[in-house]
């Protein structure tokens, strides 16, 4: 095996100092684009490969406490004051912030669609501030595209699927796992006709994974026991009532507007949980008292932040040809809108 190519080897060939080589290979803005491109070309010609273990050892040897590693930007599509009324988004951002600060980074939010803000202006602002890592929070209030930053300068991870039309790495809720978990828990409670209510905006926001996982669960049942979900652009109390009756639902899984729909179910004459169980496939917002799945959005934020840090460490900039996704499993929360678990009769044999 030949001798490993070092930074000093590249520096000698490129006629620069070896510290300049290190900065160029890390895409540091202090090295001009022309010099950086020349150094990377020499590195490729010599067959240089990054040694992650050596970098980790070097970081360990020189670590003297928490260091400032730069700033990671958090890109939002809503004004900062909205966090006061959006506990789900706040939980995600707090999780991301805790992680990046623990790694020695600063954390700063930018509203990409703020009055007077444009994508070119924000791109220049981020680069001027030396910000190369970006977390894109879920798009509010509706799924859709977002202004096109100069992505080639940034390491980017989006949270969820609500930002559409962008090939980007993502950290997401594990919708398939969460649906199966909820269905299994509800069956343990004795429910058999479990129905899903899904406004179309949630269909889009989850890339169709929520109804897809629900339908997959239905195919595990005999044909006579399968339930057709209620999916519509606009769900009214009248159409909800018809669906509950026609599908003979004994437990309904909500996905949006939970408190409003819970009131409708009661106004339709159902006692909760005696006549009708009610749970949420995704506990978010004001959902006090409702059983269902906690998406653990703080862990989603942490996963997004960890992903961005790893991309920065590996010098990965720009949008990937083949994006990768990290999925975070939720947990079941037991509350009084589903009937108690059946009592266990007899002892263990």
N, C-alpha and C positions, 0 to 999 in steps of 0.2 A: 504493500500500500504506500503511495507517495505521501510526501510531507504535506500537512494541512496548510492551505493558503491562509495567511494572516493579514490583518489590516495593514501592517507595515509593508508587506509584499505589494499590496494594492497601491499604497502611498508612493512607494518607490517608482512603480511603473507609471502612475498618474502625475508624478512630480508635485505632490502636495504633502502636507503633514498628516501623520496617521490619525490624529484627532479629527481632522477634516473628513477623512474617510468614514470614521464612525458616525459623525453627524449626518453625512450624506446618505449612508445606508439606513439611517433612522428617519429619513425625510425631514430633517430639521430645517426650518425656514431660514436659518442663519447662513446656509450654504446656497449660493445662487443656483437657479434651475439648470443652467448650462454646465456648471462645474459638477453638480450632483449627477446629471445624466452621464457625463464623461466618466466619473468615478464608478457608477454602476455598470457602465459598459465594460470597463477594465475588470471589475470584479467578476462579471459574467465570463469574460474571456479567459481569466485565470482559473475559473471553476470554483470560485469562493462560495461556500455555503455557511449559513448562520448556525452557530452552535448554541442551542438554547440552554443546555446544561452549563456551559461555560459562562453564559450571561447571568444565569441564576446564581452561580457560585460567586461571580464578581459582585453582584448586587448584595449578596449576603456578607461578603468580606468588608464592603464599604458602607454597610448600613450602620448608622449611628443614631437611629431614632427616626421618627416620622419626618419624611421629607416632602417638599412641595413638588409634585410631579407634573404640574400643569393644571389646566381647567378642562372639564368635560362639559359640553353644552347640552342643555335640555331644550329641545325644540317643541313648542306647543302651538295649538291653533285656537287658543282662547286666552282672554286676559287673566292676569294673575289673581284678581279678586274672585274669580269663579271657583278657585280651590276651596274657598270657605264653605261652599255649598255642594261640593263634589267629594265626598269622603273616599270613594273608590280611587279617583285620580290622585288624591292627596296621599293615600296609602302607597300607591305605586311610586310616586316621586320621592317620598320619604325613604322607601326601601333602596331606591337607586342612590339617593344622596348619602345614606349611611355607608353604603359599600364604597363609593368613590372616595369619600373622605377618609375612610379607614385605609385606603390604598395611597393616601397622600395627595389626592387630586382635589382641586376646587370644583365647585358645582354651580353653574349659572344658567338661568332660564332665559329663553328668547321667544317672543311671540312672532311667528313667521308671517302672520297676516295682520299684524298691528297696523293702525292707520299710518300711512306714509312709508311703510316697510315694503321692500321689494326683494325678490330672491337675489339679484346681483348685489344689492346693498348689504343684505345680511351675510352673504358669502364673504364680501370684503371685510365686514366688521369682524366676523369670526377669525379670519386669517390674520387680521391686524392684531387681534387679541391673543394670537398663538393657540387658538382652540382647534384641535384636529380630531377630537372624538365627539360624536353626536349621538344622543338618544332621542328618537322621535316618539313622543307620547301618542296615545290613541287620538285619532282625529275626532273632534267634537264640533257640532252636535251630531253630524251624520257622517257615514263613511264616504270616502271620495279621494281624489288626488290632492296633492299639495304643490306649492310653488317649487320649481326645479332649481335647487341649489347647485353650485359647482361641486358636485359630489366627488370628483376626482381628487379633491384636496382633503377628504375627510374619511375617517373610520366610522361607519354608521350602523346602528341597530335600531329597528322599529319595534315598538311594543304592540303586539296584536296584529290584526289583519285590516283594520279600518282605513289605513292609508293604502289606497289602491294605485295600480298602474306603476309601481315602483319595485324593481328587482333589488331587494335589500335583505340583509340578514334580519332575523326577527327573534324576539323572546315572547312567548305566547302562553295563554291558558291552555291546558291539555283538555280540550273540549270532549274528545272521545272517551278518555278515562273518566272524566267527571260525569258524563251522561250514564255510563255503565255503573259507576259507583252509586249515583242517585237512584237508578232503577233497582239495583240490588237492595239498597237500604229500604226503599219503599215496599218491595216484595216481602222483606223481613217483617215489616209492619202489617202485613196481611193484605195489602192492596193488590188488585189484579187488573183493573181497567185504568191504567195510568196514562193520562193524556198530556200532550205538550201544546202550549199556546205560545206562538212565536210571531211577533210583528216582523215584517219583511226586512226592516232595517237591521235587526239582529241576525237574520239570515245572511245578509251581506257582511256585517261586522265580524262574523265568525267563519267566513268563507264557506258557508253551507255545512260546516262540520257538526253543528248541533243537531239539525234535522237529519243529517246523514247518520249520525250515531244513534239517534232515536229509531230511525227506520231499521237499522241493523239489529237493534234489540228486538224489534217487533218480529223479525224473521226467525227469531229463536222460539217463537210461540206458535201454537196451533193457529191455523188461519182464522178460526172462529173467534179467537181471543185477541186478534190484532186491532189496534186503535189507530185511526187516521188523525194526525195532528191538525190543529187549527193554525194555519199559516196565512196571513193576509196583510195587505198594506195598511188597512185600518180595521181594528177590532172594536166592536161595539158590545154593549151589554146584551143586546138582542141576539146577535150572532153567537156570542159566547153561550147564552142560555140554550139556544137550539143545539149547538154542538155538544154541550154537556149531556143533554137529554138523548140525542140521537146516538151518541157513542157510548152511552151508559157509563160515564166516567165515575170512578170512586175516589180518584186522587188526581189533582191537576198540578202540572209543573209549569210555573210561570217563568217568563224570561225578561219582561219589561213592564213598567207601570204596575208594580206588584201591589201596592197599597190600594190603588184605584180598583184593580181587578178583584182584589180580596173583598172590597166593599160590594162590588157587583155580585159576586158569588153569594154573599150573605143576603143581599137584596132580592136575589132570585129564589130565596127560601131555603138555602142549604145552611145547616149548622156545621161550623168548622171546629173540631175535626170529626164530630160525630157522624154527619152525613157525607161530608166531603173533606178529604185531606187536601192541603195546599202546601206546596213547597216551591222553592226557587232553584232553578238550575244554575243560577249565578247570583249569589248574595252580593248585592252592591247597593250603594245609596242608603236610603232610609228603609231598612228592612227589619227593624226590631221586632222580635217575636216570631218571625217566619223561619221554619226549618229549611234546610237546603244545603247547597254546596258553597263553601267559602273558597273563592278562587285564589286566595292568598296573594293578593296583588303586590304586597310588599316583596314577596319572593320573586314575582315576575320582574319588578323593578330592579331587584338585586341581580337577577340573571342577565337582564339587558346591560346593566353597568359592568358586570364581569365580562360579558362578551365584548363590549367596546374596549375595555382595558386590554384584553387579550389581542384584539386586532391592532391596537396601538403598539403593543410589544412586538408583534410580528410584522410591523410596517405595512399592514394591509390597508390601502386607501382605495376609495372609489367603490362603485357598485359592482358586486360580484356577478360573474357569468352564471354561477349556480349557487344561489343563496342557501344558507343553512338556518335551521330553526331550532331553538331550545324550547321545550314544552315543560310547563310546571304543573304538577298534579295538585288538585284541590283536595279539600277535606269535607266530610259530612258534618253538619251542625244539627244536633237534635234539639227541636223546640216544639212548642205546644200546638202547632197547626197540623201536625200529623198525630194520629192516635198512638197510644203507648204500644210498645212491643208486646206481643202475646206472652202471657205468663208461661214459664216452663213447668210442665206437669211431670211429677215424679222425679226421682233422683237419677244419678248416673249409674248405668248398669255395669 
